[in-house]
Amino acid sequence: MPAEQIKRQIANTFGNASSSYDGSARLQRFSGELLLSNLPKKSESVVLDLGCGTGYFADVLATQFNHVIGLDLSKEMLNFSNLNRNDKINWLNADIHSIPLMDNSVDIVFSNLAIQWCDPLTDAFAEIKRILKPDGVFIFSSLLDGTLFELKQSWLSVDTDKHVIDFSKLNDIEKSLHVSGLSISELEQQPVVLDYENVKHLAKELKNLGASKVPKRTRKGLSGKDSWKKMTQAYDGYLTEQGAYPATYQLCTGMVVNNHE
Ligand SMILES: C[S@@+](CC[C@H](N)C(=O)[O-])C[C@H]1O[C@@H](n2cnc3c(N)ncnc32)[C@H](O)[C@@H]1O
């Protein structure tokens, strides 16, 4: 599928989830809070929230910084943000791969669980480096290979189609950061396991988050009753003693600096 079509699909999927998103964003809240605790405390900074979604964290950033910009591919997400968040935030409907801001114009780039949608990652990092001021910082979270492995494995008992997006390995992110010329201060991986009442609950949460559609999926219509039943039976194998359905997210958090050349 051409890159522009994939991006339109990502924007539409997230756009359709804009009103249900905040109610299902448990993982996003957790990782975003981790990032906030690492932010430099300079209130006059220009801060850009890349892939801001419903603007929840842009809104928090606006309580600490004077100039906050929220950027997202989805117009619907930004419409929601514009209606519900701090008036002083500027909203930009744009692509992380082509940020409509001047070179050396941003002090802090904050990005919570958005860059896993960027392909190629090196282009996204090059853009981030371009807009960062010297000594500016990029603080981000993303998801890594192994995320939703229970769901992936359960679907494999049904067919070999792609039901979960591919996630990078930590090493790929590290290499892409090196290529971009950004210096790594911290780069970590940690598993976060969330419990669900059943597989339907997990699927609903992924849908509410706009993360249920797989851009490069090769075939359609596989969620028929029989395949769903077979998949959920396979997922029963992961049931915990407490009767919960676990889903593992491999969370990557990083802080990088745009050092002087
Ligand atoms: C999982 S949501 C995270 C939203 C928000 N950062 C939060 O913490 O709740 C990912 C967001 O990234 C946006 N996104 C995905 N690819 C993008 C791209 N190439 N450029 C800009 N935004 C993008 C989506 O539209 C979506 O709103």
The ligand as a MOL file (V3000), in Angstrom:
LIG
                    3D

  0  0  0     0  0            999 V3000
M  V30 BEGIN CTAB
M  V30 COUNTS 27 29 0 0 0
M  V30 BEGIN ATOM
M  V30 1 C -1.7930 6.1390 20.2880 0
M  V30 2 S -2.1930 7.7750 19.8030 0 CHG=1
M  V30 3 C -1.3380 8.6890 21.0680 0
M  V30 4 C -1.9660 10.0350 21.2880 0
M  V30 5 C -1.3760 10.8660 22.4240 0
M  V30 6 N 0.0400 11.1210 22.2310 0
M  V30 7 C -1.6440 10.2800 23.8050 0
M  V30 8 O -0.6970 10.1670 24.5790 0
M  V30 9 O -2.7930 9.9610 24.1110 0 CHG=-1
M  V30 10 C -1.1810 8.0480 18.3780 0
M  V30 11 C -1.4730 9.3570 17.6470 0
M  V30 12 O -0.4270 9.5440 16.6770 0
M  V30 13 C -0.9990 10.0910 15.5070 0
M  V30 14 N -0.1080 9.7830 14.3740 0
M  V30 15 C 0.1920 8.5720 13.8550 0
M  V30 16 N 1.0620 8.7100 12.8320 0
M  V30 17 C 1.3110 10.0460 12.7110 0
M  V30 18 C 2.1220 10.8230 11.8270 0
M  V30 19 N 2.8530 10.2630 10.8700 0
M  V30 20 N 2.1340 12.1610 11.9960 0
M  V30 21 C 1.3830 12.7620 12.9750 0
M  V30 22 N 0.6060 12.0760 13.8280 0
M  V30 23 C 0.5650 10.7300 13.7060 0
M  V30 24 C -2.3750 9.4400 15.4000 0
M  V30 25 O -3.2530 10.1780 14.5890 0
M  V30 26 C -2.7870 9.3740 16.8690 0
M  V30 27 O -3.5430 10.4930 17.2490 0
M  V30 END ATOM
M  V30 BEGIN BOND
M  V30 1 1 1 2
M  V30 2 1 2 3
M  V30 3 1 2 10
M  V30 4 1 3 4
M  V30 5 1 4 5
M  V30 6 1 5 6
M  V30 7 1 5 7
M  V30 8 2 7 8
M  V30 9 1 7 9
M  V30 10 1 10 11
M  V30 11 1 11 12
M  V30 12 1 11 26
M  V30 13 1 12 13
M  V30 14 1 13 14
M  V30 15 1 13 24
M  V30 16 1 14 15
M  V30 17 1 14 23
M  V30 18 2 15 16
M  V30 19 1 16 17
M  V30 20 1 17 18
M  V30 21 2 17 23
M  V30 22 1 18 19
M  V30 23 2 18 20
M  V30 24 1 20 21
M  V30 25 2 21 22
M  V30 26 1 22 23
M  V30 27 1 24 25
M  V30 28 1 24 26
M  V30 29 1 26 27
M  V30 END BOND
M  V30 END CTAB
M  END
